[in-house]
């Protein structure tokens, strides 16, 4: 975790909390999601949805220890844990996919998990 990026994220949240700055900065809880922006091509899970109809439905974080801090090195691994569909309110079918991202430290210990639900809205009839 790079402390400059942590501070930038805190600035974007309009947070002046000193815990997010300096050499011992901890990450804001939602910071982990921003790591996906730097993932190499082909590493992220593809749920196979049409991006023009894609919505981010839910996001949940679980931390198994203290919040990660500046200087920590984490490895992320995504996996699809659930897929389902249901009728859209305006007709057609909405599809859902739940993706869990596990974050491990350099010793392989599970530090945190992020669970996201993605929704593909129904195609226009």
Secondary structure, DSSP 8 states (H G I E B T S, - for coil): --HHHHHHHHHHTT---GGGSSTT-B--GGGGGGGGGG--TT-S------GGGEEEEEEEEEESSS--BTT---EEEEEEEEEEEEE-TTSSEEEEEEEEEEEE-TT--EEEEEEEEEEE-----
